[in-house]
Amino acid sequence: MIGLADVRVDRACNPPELALAQVDVALDGRPLLQAVDLRLPRSSFVVVLGPTGAGKTTILRLLLGLQRPSAGKALVGGREWATLSRTGRAQVRQRIGYVQQHVGLLKAPALYNVTLPLRWRGDSGEIADERGKTAMASVGLSGYEREPALSLSGGERQRLAMARACVTEPDVLFLDEFTNHQDPAHEDLLESLAQGFHRLGGTIIVVSHRLDQVRRMATRGGDAVQVAIVIDGQVYVCAWPELKRLATEEAGPGPFLRRLALSSESEVEFASMATS
């Protein structure tokens, strides 16, 4: 089976430290995030969990330097994104792969979509195509190279986006609901690729809304996996075993975790807890 180690030419990851320091975000004059502190040391694995509209994607955009905080600092490698030059920001982002919840693709063959970041940085067409084919094979899309990208199913588009994010050999992966539209086998494939990337030393940030997925990733990744729960403008960070304790609390993430456990289609350790 082809994995991300096969996609990488230089297999060692060297991710920068990422952090949010006392960050506030207001949208249309209304507070979304308040005094958020979130530190991601090198080779972190963080799963961001929270209700719709809580600010999960906003946290990704802040960490990526795509959105400025209303107050506080968004840091990469110890420097504020806002202080970097345009060239400096571009150089950092070349080391980051990003799979968005809603995939954007060009009206072009699937392989061209995957190789576009390589062509932008100056790789030859031959090298780009070779690496693109390997990346597509790693997500189960071998044989789809000439297919129009916009003709692919939702799940296939999501996997194509994963191939595109990985083809540049990033040091950091941001994955926003990256297993959308997948059957169980392909969901397992994508989650395994994410774990494999982390084993290579990469930093990975996953946005999810499902406890069963968080549990699988935590089980595979062990103590390295941290869960960041975004609720009511705050971020609570803990390991998977701590979620059971948090779910018993009357304030903070407790009520959300209990509702989420009861609505989950899969059995979760604390699903039998009483709701508030």
N, C-alpha and C positions, 0 to 999 in steps of 0.2 A: 504493500500500500504506500502511495506517495504521500509524504507529509511535508511540513514547512521546512524541515531540515534539508529536503531535496530542492526547495525553492531558493534557499539561501546559497549564495556563492561564498560570502564571508559569514559564516554561521554564528559568530559571536555577536550577541546583542549588547549594546552599550547605551541604555536609556538614560535620559536626564531625570533628575528629581522634579516632580511636579507638586504644586501646592496652591491652596487658597488660604489666605490669611485675613481673617475678620472681614469676609466679603459680604456685602449687601447687594441685592439686585432688586430694583423696582421696575415694574412694567405698568405703563399707563398710570403712574403715580401710586400704584399699589405695591406693597412689599411682597416679594416672592421668596427671597432668601435673606436671612438676617444673621450677621456676625458668624458666618460659616468658616470654620477652620477644618481643612482637610489636607493631609500631607501624604504624598505617595512617594516613598523612597524608591530608589532604583530596584527594578524587578518586582514591583508590587503586583498583586492581583486583587482587584477590588470589584465587587458586584454592587451596583447602585440599584436600590429597590425603593419604591414609593408609589403612591397613587397617581393617577393621571393628573397632570397640571401642577405637580408638586415642585417641579424644577429639575428633574433628572437630566433631561437633555441640555438644559441651561448650564448645569454643572460641567457637562462634557465640553460645551462651547467655551466656557470660561477657562478650563484647563488647556484647551486647544488654542487659546488666544483669539478666538473668533468673536468673542463678546467681551466688552469691558464691564467690570463691576461698577455699580453706582458708588460704592465705597469699598475700601480694602484693596488687597493686592492679589493678582493672579500671577504665579511665578513659574518659571521654567529654568531649571539649572541654577536656581538662586537669584535669577534676574526677573524683573517685571516684564511681562509681555509688552506692556505699553511703552517701555523704554527701548525696545529693540528697533533697529532700523527695518525697513521693508525687506532688505536683503537678509538681515539676521532672522526675521520671522520666517522667511521662505526656506532658509537653510534648516531651521529647526523642524518645520513642517515636512520637509523631505524625509525626515526620520520617523514620521508618524503615519500610520494607516488608519483610515476612518471609514467604517461601514455605517451609513446613516439608516434610520428607520425606514425612510422612504427613498428608495434607490433611484438615483438619476443616471440614465444611460443615454448614449448618443444613438442616432439612427444610423447604425453601422454594424458590421459583423461583431460577434461576441469577442473574438480575439482582439480586434482593434480596440474595443472598450477597455479590455484588461491591460493592454500594452501602452495605452496613451500616456500614463505617468512616466514610463521609461523613455518614450519618444520625446516627451517634454524636456527631460534632463539630458538628452543628447545621445542615448543608446542607438546603435544601428538597428534597422528594421529586422535584420536577421537575428541579432541577439535578443531583441525585444520579443520577437515571435517565439523563439526557443523558450525563453523564461515564461512567457505568457501561457504557452501550452502546458508547461509543467505546473504552473499555478492553477490552471483550469482542471488539470487531472487531479490535483490534490483535493478539489471540492466536488469531484464526481461529474465533471463536465467535459471530459475527454470525448472528442467527436462532435462537439458543438461549436468548434472554432469559427466555422463559416456561417453559422446560423445568425439571422438578424437579431440583435440583442433585444429589440422591442417585441419580437415574436415569442420570447421565452415566457414561461409561466412565472408567477410571483416568486415561488420558491427558487426556481432556477436563476432569476434575476438577483435574488439575495445572495446566492452562492457565487454568482459572477462578481458581485460587489466585494465579497470576501477575497476572491482570487485577485482582484484589482488592488485591494488594500495590502495584500501580502507580497505582491510581485516586486515591489521596490525594496524588499528586505528591510522593513521598518524596525525600529527599536521599541516602538510603542504602538499598541493597537487600541483604538476606541471602537467598541462594538455596541451600537444602539439597537436593541431588540433584533439581534443579528440572526436569530433562528425563526423569524416570522415565516409563515407559509411552508414550513418543512414537515415532512412526514417523520416518524420517529427515527428511522435509519439515518436520514440526512441531518436531523437535529443532533444525533449522537456524533456524526462525522464532524460537524462544525464545532461542537463543544470539545471534541478530541483535538481538533486543530488548535483551538484556543489554548488548551492545556499544554499542547506540544510547544507552542510559541513561548509560553511562560517557562517551560523547562529549558529553553534555549537562553534564558536570561532576560527576556523581554518584559516590559510592563504592560499590563492589560487591564482595561476598564470596561466592564460590561454593564449595560443598562438592561434590567429585566423587570417583569411584573409578576413573575411566577416563582413560588416557593419551591416547587419541585425542581426547577432548573437550578436555583441557588443551592439546594441541597446536593444535587449531582456534582456541581462544580466544586463545592466545599469538600465533598467526599473524595473526589479525585485529587484535589489540590492540597488537602490537609490544612494545617495551621497557616499556610501561606495566604489562604483566601480570606479576605476581609469583606464584610457586608456593610455598606453605607446606606442607611435608611433616611430618606428625605421626607420629612413630614412637618407641616406647619412652619415652614421657613427654616427649620433646623436640620442638621445632619448628625445622626447617631452612628458611630462606627464600632463594630464588634465582630467577633468570630461567630461562625454558625452556631456552636453550642450555646452562646450567650443569647441567641434569639428567643430561646424558650423562656428565659428569665424576663427579657424585655416584654414578651407577649403577656405576662401576668400583670404588668403595670397598668394603672388606670389612666395615666397621662402619657405624653410623649408618643412613641410608636406602638404602644401596647394595643389600643383598640384597632388600629389599622392592621397589625399583624394577625390579630384574631379573626378579623373579617376576611383577610386574605386567605388564611388557612381554611376557613369554612367554605370559601368559594372555590378552592383549588380542586381540580378534577383528580389530582393524584393525592395519595396519602402522604401527609407530612407529620413529622413527629409530634407537634403540639396541636394538631387539628382538632383534638377532642376537648381542648380547653373551652371553658364557658366564655360566651361573649359578654361584653359590658352592656 
